[in-house]
Amino acid sequence: MKPRPPANLLPPAAQSFPRVVFLFLCTNLLVAPAVQAATGDALSRSQSYALSLLGLVVVALATYLFVVMFQPERF
């Protein structure tokens, strides 16, 4: 009998992507109400969620670029 290949053939980096997306969405659930409270009735709920998601993406991108600038040997 041939041994079965491992069930998870994805590399570790690809396995962590869904986890990162899940954490971003959970963080967005915490940040969006604060954005809506800070703006009052000027923004709708969906606009608050979109704005907080945009802010999280900007922070993540800035962190990534900071790491790439100061640790280029990792990439």
C-alpha positions in Angstrom: 0.0 0.0 0.0 1.1 3.5 -0.8 1.2 6.0 2.1 -1.4 8.7 1.9 -0.2 12.2 1.2 -0.8 14.7 3.9 -4.3 16.2 3.8 -3.0 19.8 3.9 -0.8 20.5 0.9 -0.8 24.2 1.2 2.4 26.0 2.4 2.3 27.5 5.9 2.0 31.1 4.5 -1.1 30.1 2.6 -2.6 28.5 5.6 -2.3 31.6 7.7 -4.1 33.9 5.2 -7.6 32.9 6.2 -6.7 33.4 9.8 -5.4 36.9 9.1 -8.5 37.8 7.2 -10.7 36.5 10.0 -8.7 38.6 12.6 -9.0 41.7 10.4 -12.8 41.3 10.2 -13.0 40.7 14.0 -11.0 43.8 14.6 -13.2 45.7 12.2 -16.2 44.7 14.3 -14.5 46.4 17.3 -13.3 49.5 15.4 -16.4 50.3 13.3 -18.7 51.2 16.2 -16.1 53.6 17.5 -15.9 55.3 14.1 -19.7 55.5 13.9 -19.8 57.0 17.4 -17.1 59.5 16.6 -18.8 60.7 13.4 -22.4 60.8 14.9 -25.1 60.5 12.3 -22.8 61.8 9.5 -22.0 58.3 8.3 -24.2 55.2 7.9 -23.3 51.9 9.5 -21.9 50.5 6.2 -19.8 53.6 5.6 -18.4 53.3 9.1 -17.5 49.6 8.5 -15.9 50.5 5.2 -13.9 53.4 6.7 -12.6 51.3 9.6 -11.7 48.5 7.2 -9.8 51.0 5.0 -8.0 52.3 8.1 -7.0 48.7 9.1 -5.7 48.1 5.6 -3.6 51.3 5.7 -2.1 50.3 9.1 -1.3 46.8 7.9 0.3 48.1 4.7 2.4 50.6 6.6 3.5 47.9 9.0 4.5 45.7 6.1 6.4 48.4 4.3 8.2 49.3 7.6 9.3 45.7 8.0 10.4 45.5 4.4 12.5 48.7 4.6 14.3 47.6 7.8 14.6 43.9 7.2 15.0 43.4 3.5 16.9 40.1 3.9 13.7 38.4 5.0 12.2 39.0 1.6 
